[in-house]
Amino acid sequence: MIKTVSRTPEQNGVVERMNKTLNERARFMRIQSRLPKVFWEDAISTTTYLINRGPSVPLDYQLPEEIWSGNEVNLSQLKVFCCA
């Protein structure tokens, strides 16, 4: 087990990479939909939601949400970000 100092996320490469991934995807979605920066939180929330419902390599391409909840994930309600 590797220990890190409290409140130093820069020592955890996995967390840092996920933070970068979330920021990049949220920025892209916000810019593509032409939303102002005020909607940054919504873009981050949506990105997190989508990552948790997409296949994950460390989980042998299983869906994190299915493993967490134990239920099958229904993706029929997904829509394009910022659509009516």
DSSP file (Angstrom, degrees, kcal/mol; ACC not computed):
  #  RESIDUE AA STRUCTURE BP1 BP2  ACC     N-H-->O    O-->H-N    N-H-->O    O-->H-N    TCO  KAPPA ALPHA  PHI   PSI    X-CA   Y-CA   Z-CA
    1    1 A M              0   0    0      0, 0.0     2,-0.5     0, 0.0     0, 0.0   0.000 360.0 360.0 360.0 134.7    0.0    0.0    0.0
    2    2 A I        -     0   0    0      2,-0.0     2,-0.3     0, 0.0     0, 0.0  -0.854 360.0-154.0 -99.4 129.4    1.3    3.5   -0.9
    3    3 A K        -     0   0    0     -2,-0.5     2,-0.3     0, 0.0     0, 0.0  -0.790   9.0-167.7-103.5 146.8    0.6    6.3    1.5
    4    4 A T        -     0   0    0     -2,-0.3     2,-0.2     8,-0.0     3,-0.1  -0.879  30.8 -94.9-127.4 161.8    0.4    9.9    0.6
    5    5 A V    >   -     0   0    0     -2,-0.3     3,-1.0     3,-0.2     6,-0.2  -0.521  52.8 -95.3 -74.5 141.4    0.3   13.1    2.7
    6    6 A S  T 3  S+     0   0    0      1,-0.2    -1,-0.1    -2,-0.2     0, 0.0  -0.216 104.7  13.3 -56.9 145.1   -3.1   14.5    3.5
    7    7 A R  T 3  S+     0   0    0      1,-0.1    -1,-0.2    -3,-0.1     3,-0.1   0.802  94.9 112.9  57.6  35.4   -4.6   17.1    1.2
    8    8 A T    X   +     0   0    0     -3,-1.0     3,-2.0     1,-0.1     4,-0.2  -0.610  30.2 166.1-132.2  74.1   -2.0   16.6   -1.5
    9    9 A P  G >   +     0   0    0      0, 0.0     3,-2.1     0, 0.0     7,-0.4   0.741  69.0  76.3 -62.8 -20.8   -3.9   15.1   -4.5
   10   10 A E  G 3  S+     0   0    0      1,-0.3     3,-0.0    -3,-0.1    -2,-0.0   0.682  87.2  61.9 -64.5 -14.5   -0.9   15.8   -6.7
   11   11 A Q  G <  S+     0   0    0     -3,-2.0     2,-0.8    -6,-0.2    -1,-0.3   0.582  92.3  71.9 -84.2  -9.8    0.8   12.8   -5.1
   12   12 A N    <>  -     0   0    0     -3,-2.1     4,-2.3    -4,-0.2     5,-0.2  -0.865  62.9-172.5-109.9  99.5   -2.0   10.5   -6.5
   13   13 A G  H  > S+     0   0    0     -2,-0.8     4,-2.3     1,-0.2     5,-0.2   0.822  82.7  55.6 -61.4 -35.0   -1.5   10.2  -10.2
   14   14 A V  H  > S+     0   0    0      2,-0.2     4,-2.1     1,-0.2    -1,-0.2   0.928 110.8  44.3 -65.3 -45.3   -4.8    8.3  -10.8
   15   15 A V  H  > S+     0   0    0      1,-0.2     4,-2.6     2,-0.2    -2,-0.2   0.917 112.6  52.0 -65.5 -43.4   -6.8   11.1   -9.2
   16   16 A E  H  X S+     0   0    0     -4,-2.3     4,-2.1    -7,-0.4    -1,-0.2   0.901 110.0  49.1 -60.2 -41.2   -4.9   13.8  -11.0
   17   17 A R  H  X S+     0   0    0     -4,-2.3     4,-2.6     2,-0.2    -1,-0.2   0.908 111.1  49.2 -66.1 -41.4   -5.5   12.1  -14.3
   18   18 A M  H  X S+     0   0    0     -4,-2.1     4,-2.9     2,-0.2    -2,-0.2   0.903 109.7  52.0 -65.9 -39.8   -9.2   11.7  -13.6
   19   19 A N  H  X S+     0   0    0     -4,-2.6     4,-2.4     2,-0.2    -1,-0.2   0.917 111.4  47.5 -59.1 -43.1   -9.4   15.4  -12.6
   20   20 A K  H  X S+     0   0    0     -4,-2.1     4,-2.6     2,-0.2    -2,-0.2   0.915 112.0  49.8 -64.2 -43.0   -7.8   16.3  -15.9
   21   21 A T  H  X S+     0   0    0     -4,-2.6     4,-2.5     2,-0.2     5,-0.3   0.927 111.4  48.5 -61.7 -46.3  -10.1   14.0  -17.9
   22   22 A L  H  X S+     0   0    0     -4,-2.9     4,-2.6     1,-0.2     5,-0.2   0.934 113.6  46.8 -59.7 -47.1  -13.2   15.5  -16.2
   23   23 A N  H  X S+     0   0    0     -4,-2.4     4,-2.4    -5,-0.2    -2,-0.2   0.908 113.3  48.1 -63.3 -43.1  -12.0   19.1  -16.9
   24   24 A E  H  X S+     0   0    0     -4,-2.6     4,-2.2     2,-0.2    -2,-0.2   0.933 115.3  43.9 -65.1 -45.9  -11.2   18.4  -20.5
   25   25 A R  H  X S+     0   0    0     -4,-2.5     4,-2.6    -5,-0.2    -2,-0.2   0.913 114.9  48.6 -66.9 -42.2  -14.5   16.7  -21.3
   26   26 A A  H  X S+     0   0    0     -4,-2.6     4,-2.5    -5,-0.3     5,-0.2   0.913 111.4  50.2 -64.4 -42.0  -16.5   19.3  -19.4
   27   27 A R  H  X S+     0   0    0     -4,-2.4     4,-2.6    -5,-0.2     5,-0.2   0.924 111.6  48.7 -60.8 -44.7  -14.7   22.1  -21.2
   28   28 A F  H  X S+     0   0    0     -4,-2.2     4,-2.8     1,-0.2     5,-0.2   0.930 112.4  47.5 -62.4 -46.1  -15.3   20.5  -24.6
   29   29 A M  H  X S+     0   0    0     -4,-2.6     4,-1.8     1,-0.2    -1,-0.2   0.911 113.6  48.0 -63.3 -41.6  -19.0   19.9  -23.9
   30   30 A R  H  <>S+     0   0    0     -4,-2.5     5,-2.4     2,-0.2     4,-0.3   0.916 115.1  44.4 -65.7 -43.1  -19.6   23.4  -22.6
   31   31 A I  H ><5S+     0   0    0     -4,-2.6     3,-1.1    -5,-0.2    -2,-0.2   0.918 112.0  52.2 -68.3 -43.3  -17.7   25.0  -25.6
   32   32 A Q  H 3<5S+     0   0    0     -4,-2.8    -1,-0.2     1,-0.3    -2,-0.2   0.857 113.0  44.9 -60.6 -35.6  -19.5   22.7  -28.2
   33   33 A S  T 3<5S-     0   0    0     -4,-1.8    -1,-0.3    -5,-0.2    -2,-0.2   0.458 110.1-126.0 -89.1  -0.6  -22.9   23.7  -26.8
   34   34 A R  T < 5 +     0   0    0     -3,-1.1    -3,-0.2    -4,-0.3    -2,-0.1   0.856  53.9 155.7  59.7  39.7  -21.9   27.4  -26.6
   35   35 A L      < -     0   0    0     -5,-2.4    -1,-0.2    -6,-0.2    -2,-0.1  -0.700  43.5-112.9 -93.6 148.9  -22.7   27.8  -23.0
   36   36 A P    >   -     0   0    0      0, 0.0     3,-1.9     0, 0.0    -1,-0.1  -0.258  36.9 -97.1 -72.0 168.7  -21.1   30.4  -20.8
   37   37 A K  G >  S+     0   0    0      1,-0.3     3,-1.9     2,-0.2     4,-0.2   0.659 114.3  81.4 -62.2 -16.5  -18.8   29.5  -17.9
   38   38 A V  G 3  S+     0   0    0      1,-0.3     3,-0.5     2,-0.1    -1,-0.3   0.793  87.7  56.9 -58.7 -27.4  -21.7   29.7  -15.5
   39   39 A F  G <> S+     0   0    0     -3,-1.9     4,-2.0     1,-0.2    -1,-0.3   0.178  72.0 110.0 -92.4  17.2  -22.7   26.2  -16.6
   40   40 A W  H <> S+     0   0    0     -3,-1.9     4,-2.4     1,-0.2    -1,-0.2   0.911  75.9  52.4 -58.1 -45.1  -19.3   24.7  -15.7
   41   41 A E  H  > S+     0   0    0     -3,-0.5     4,-2.5     1,-0.2    -1,-0.2   0.889 108.6  50.3 -61.1 -40.6  -20.8   22.8  -12.7
   42   42 A D  H  > S+     0   0    0      2,-0.2     4,-2.4     1,-0.2    -1,-0.2   0.890 110.3  50.2 -64.9 -38.9  -23.5   21.2  -14.9
   43   43 A A  H  X S+     0   0    0     -4,-2.0     4,-2.4     2,-0.2    -2,-0.2   0.909 111.6  47.7 -66.0 -41.7  -20.9   20.2  -17.5
   44   44 A I  H  X S+     0   0    0     -4,-2.4     4,-2.5     2,-0.2    -2,-0.2   0.917 112.5  49.5 -64.3 -43.6  -18.7   18.6  -14.7
   45   45 A S  H  X S+     0   0    0     -4,-2.5     4,-2.3     1,-0.2    -2,-0.2   0.913 112.7  47.0 -62.1 -43.6  -21.8   16.8  -13.3
   46   46 A T  H  X S+     0   0    0     -4,-2.4     4,-2.5     2,-0.2    -1,-0.2   0.909 111.4  51.2 -65.8 -41.9  -22.8   15.5  -16.7
   47   47 A T  H  X S+     0   0    0     -4,-2.4     4,-2.5     2,-0.2    -2,-0.2   0.922 111.0  48.0 -61.0 -44.6  -19.3   14.3  -17.5
   48   48 A T  H  X S+     0   0    0     -4,-2.5     4,-2.1     1,-0.2    -1,-0.2   0.915 110.8  51.9 -61.8 -43.8  -19.1   12.4  -14.2
   49   49 A Y  H  X S+     0   0    0     -4,-2.3     4,-0.6     1,-0.2    -2,-0.2   0.919 112.1  45.9 -58.1 -46.1  -22.4   10.8  -14.8
   50   50 A L  H >< S+     0   0    0     -4,-2.5     3,-0.7     1,-0.2    -2,-0.2   0.884 109.9  52.9 -68.7 -39.3  -21.3    9.7  -18.3
   51   51 A I  H >< S+     0   0    0     -4,-2.5     3,-1.2     1,-0.2    -1,-0.2   0.904 107.9  52.0 -62.4 -40.0  -18.0    8.3  -17.1
   52   52 A N  H 3< S+     0   0    0     -4,-2.1    13,-2.1     1,-0.2    -1,-0.2   0.645 112.3  46.4 -72.0 -13.4  -19.7    6.3  -14.4
   53   53 A R  T << S+     0   0    0     -3,-0.7    -1,-0.2    -4,-0.6    -2,-0.2   0.222  99.1  85.2-112.5  13.1  -22.0    4.8  -17.1
   54   54 A G  S <  S-     0   0    0     -3,-1.2    11,-0.1    -4,-0.2     8,-0.0  -0.779  91.6 -84.3-109.9 158.4  -19.4    4.0  -19.6
   55   55 A P        -     0   0    0      0, 0.0     2,-0.5     0, 0.0     8,-0.2  -0.294  41.8-148.2 -62.4 144.5  -17.2    0.9  -19.8
   56   56 A S  B > > -A   62   0A   0      6,-1.7     5,-2.4     1,-0.1     6,-0.6  -0.965  11.1-149.7-121.6 126.2  -14.1    0.9  -17.7
   57   57 A V  G > 5S+     0   0    0     -2,-0.5     3,-1.9     1,-0.2    -1,-0.1   0.921  99.3  53.4 -59.8 -47.7  -10.8   -0.8  -18.6
   58   58 A P  G 3 5S+     0   0    0      0, 0.0    -1,-0.2     0, 0.0    -2,-0.0   0.756 109.3  51.3 -61.7 -20.4   -9.7   -1.5  -15.0
   59   59 A L  G X 5S-     0   0    0     -3,-0.6     3,-1.0     3,-0.2    -2,-0.2   0.049 125.5-101.3-101.3  24.8  -13.1   -3.2  -14.5
   60   60 A D  T < 5S-     0   0    0     -3,-1.9    -3,-0.2     1,-0.2     3,-0.1   0.899  77.8 -55.9  54.9  44.7  -12.8   -5.4  -17.5
   61   61 A Y  T 3 <S+     0   0    0     -5,-2.4    -1,-0.2     1,-0.2    -4,-0.2   0.680 102.6 138.9  63.1  22.6  -15.1   -3.2  -19.6
   62   62 A Q  B <   -A   56   0A   0     -3,-1.0    -6,-1.7    -6,-0.6    -1,-0.2  -0.531  61.7-100.8 -85.5 163.6  -17.9   -3.4  -17.1
   63   63 A L     >  -     0   0    0     -8,-0.2     4,-1.9    -2,-0.2     3,-0.4  -0.747  19.9-143.2 -88.4 126.8  -19.9   -0.4  -16.2
   64   64 A P  H  > S+     0   0    0      0, 0.0     4,-2.7     0, 0.0     5,-0.2   0.880 101.2  55.2 -55.0 -39.6  -19.0    1.2  -12.8
   65   65 A E  H  > S+     0   0    0    -13,-2.1     4,-2.8     1,-0.2     6,-0.4   0.884 106.5  50.7 -63.2 -38.6  -22.6    2.1  -12.1
   66   66 A E  H  > S+     0   0    0     -3,-0.4     4,-2.3   -14,-0.2    -1,-0.2   0.905 112.8  45.7 -65.5 -41.0  -23.6   -1.6  -12.5
   67   67 A I  H  < S+     0   0    0     -4,-1.9    -2,-0.2     2,-0.2    -1,-0.2   0.914 116.0  46.6 -67.5 -42.0  -20.9   -2.7  -10.2
   68   68 A W  H  < S+     0   0    0     -4,-2.7    -2,-0.2    -5,-0.2    -3,-0.2   0.933 126.3  26.5 -66.4 -47.8  -21.7    0.0   -7.6
   69   69 A S  H  < S-     0   0    0     -4,-2.8    -2,-0.2     2,-0.2    -3,-0.2   0.744  92.8-133.8 -90.8 -24.1  -25.5   -0.5   -7.6
   70   70 A G  S  < S+     0   0    0     -4,-2.3     2,-0.3    -5,-0.4    -4,-0.1   0.507  71.7 108.5  81.0   3.5  -25.8   -4.1   -8.6
   71   71 A N  S    S-     0   0    0     -6,-0.4    -1,-0.3    -5,-0.1    -2,-0.2  -0.797  79.0 -99.3-112.6 154.9  -28.5   -3.2  -11.1
   72   72 A E        -     0   0    0     -2,-0.3     2,-0.4    -3,-0.1    -1,-0.0  -0.494  41.3-120.5 -69.9 140.6  -28.4   -3.0  -14.9
   73   73 A V        -     0   0    0     -2,-0.2     2,-0.7   -20,-0.0    -1,-0.1  -0.704  15.8-147.9 -88.5 131.4  -27.9    0.5  -16.2
   74   74 A N        +     0   0    0     -2,-0.4     3,-0.3     1,-0.1    -1,-0.0  -0.886  19.1 175.3 -98.9 114.4  -30.6    2.0  -18.5
   75   75 A L    >   +     0   0    0     -2,-0.7     3,-1.3     1,-0.2    -1,-0.1   0.293  52.5 100.2-101.4   8.8  -29.1    4.3  -21.0
   76   76 A S  T 3  S+     0   0    0      1,-0.2    -1,-0.2     3,-0.0    -2,-0.0   0.723  76.1  60.0 -69.3 -20.2  -32.2    5.1  -23.0
   77   77 A Q  T 3  S+     0   0    0     -3,-0.3    -1,-0.2     2,-0.0    -2,-0.1   0.506  77.4 118.4 -86.7  -3.7  -32.8    8.5  -21.3
   78   78 A L    <   +     0   0    0     -3,-1.3     2,-0.3     3,-0.0    -3,-0.0  -0.359  39.4 177.9 -66.8 141.1  -29.4    9.9  -22.4
   79   79 A K        -     0   0    0     -2,-0.1     2,-0.2     4,-0.0     3,-0.1  -0.865  40.0 -78.4-133.8 168.0  -29.6   13.0  -24.6
   80   80 A V    >   -     0   0    0     -2,-0.3     3,-1.3     1,-0.1     2,-0.0  -0.489  63.4 -93.2 -66.8 137.7  -27.1   15.4  -26.2
   81   81 A F  T 3  S+     0   0    0      1,-0.3    -1,-0.1    -2,-0.2   -38,-0.0  -0.297 108.3  11.1 -57.0 131.0  -25.7   17.8  -23.6
   82   82 A C  T 3  S+     0   0    0      1,-0.3     2,-0.3    -3,-0.1    -1,-0.3   0.773  94.3 133.8  71.8  30.6  -27.6   21.1  -23.5
   83   83 A C    <         0   0    0     -3,-1.3    -1,-0.3     1,-0.1    -4,-0.0  -0.771 360.0 360.0-105.2 158.0  -30.5   19.9  -25.7
   84   84 A A              0   0    0     -2,-0.3    -1,-0.1    -5,-0.0    -2,-0.0   0.482 360.0 360.0 -71.5 360.0  -34.2   20.5  -24.9
